[in-house]
Amino acid sequence: MVDSVISLTNLLPGQVAEIFRIEGRPEDVHRFEEFGLGRGTRIEMFRSGNPCIVRTASNKVCLRLQNRFHVFVRPVA
């Protein structure tokens, strides 16, 4: 596992990472977690940009990340 923590927006298509930290308003963080995207969840960047599309074990999720909401991930080798 790679030790660095980066913003989700820095992941490249095909790159896999685990969610490390989510920052934002509590209601935004809660909604994100309702999609099954909590700390430790493994995701793959499917399409980068804003909105981006990430793939989880069972779904693809389209995310529009705003300035007041940040997701940090730890890339997986």
C-alpha positions as CSV (number, residue, x, y, z in Angstrom):
1,M,0.0,0.0,0.0
2,V,1.2,3.5,-0.8
3,D,1.6,5.7,2.2
4,S,0.6,9.1,0.7
5,V,-2.8,10.6,1.1
6,I,-4.2,12.6,-1.9
7,S,-7.4,14.2,-2.9
8,L,-9.8,12.0,-4.8
9,T,-9.6,14.5,-7.7
10,N,-6.0,13.6,-8.2
11,L,-6.7,9.9,-8.9
12,L,-6.2,8.8,-12.5
13,P,-8.7,6.6,-14.4
14,G,-8.0,3.0,-13.5
15,Q,-6.2,3.9,-10.3
16,V,-7.4,2.2,-7.1
17,A,-7.5,3.7,-3.6
18,E,-9.1,3.5,-0.2
19,I,-11.1,6.4,1.2
20,F,-9.0,7.8,4.1
21,R,-10.9,10.9,5.2
22,I,-14.0,12.9,4.2
23,E,-14.3,16.6,5.1
24,G,-17.4,18.8,4.7
25,R,-20.7,19.6,6.2
26,P,-22.1,16.7,8.3
27,E,-25.1,16.3,6.0
28,D,-22.8,16.1,2.9
29,V,-20.6,13.5,4.6
30,H,-23.6,11.5,5.7
31,R,-25.0,11.5,2.2
32,F,-21.7,10.3,0.8
33,E,-21.6,7.5,3.4
34,E,-25.2,6.5,2.4
35,F,-23.8,5.6,-1.0
36,G,-21.4,3.1,0.8
37,L,-18.5,5.4,0.4
38,G,-17.0,5.6,4.0
39,R,-13.5,5.4,5.4
40,G,-11.7,2.3,4.2
41,T,-13.9,1.7,1.2
42,R,-11.9,0.6,-1.8
43,I,-12.7,2.5,-5.0
44,E,-11.4,2.7,-8.6
45,M,-11.5,6.0,-10.5
46,F,-13.5,5.2,-13.6
47,R,-13.7,8.8,-15.1
48,S,-11.8,11.7,-13.6
49,G,-13.0,15.3,-13.7
50,N,-16.0,17.0,-12.0
51,P,-18.2,15.2,-11.9
52,C,-16.1,12.1,-11.6
53,I,-17.2,8.5,-11.7
54,V,-15.9,6.0,-9.2
55,R,-16.4,2.2,-9.1
56,T,-17.0,0.3,-5.9
57,A,-17.3,-3.4,-5.5
58,S,-20.9,-3.3,-6.6
59,N,-21.7,0.1,-8.2
60,K,-20.5,3.0,-10.3
61,V,-21.2,6.4,-8.5
62,C,-21.1,9.8,-10.2
63,L,-19.8,12.5,-7.8
64,R,-19.9,16.2,-8.2
65,L,-17.3,17.5,-5.7
66,Q,-17.7,21.0,-4.5
67,N,-15.2,23.4,-2.9
68,R,-16.7,22.8,0.6
69,F,-16.5,19.0,0.4
70,H,-13.3,17.1,0.2
71,V,-12.5,13.4,-0.1
72,F,-9.0,12.1,0.6
73,V,-7.8,8.7,-0.5
74,R,-4.8,6.5,0.0
75,P,-3.7,4.9,-3.4
76,V,-3.4,1.1,-3.4
77,A,-0.4,-0.4,-5.2
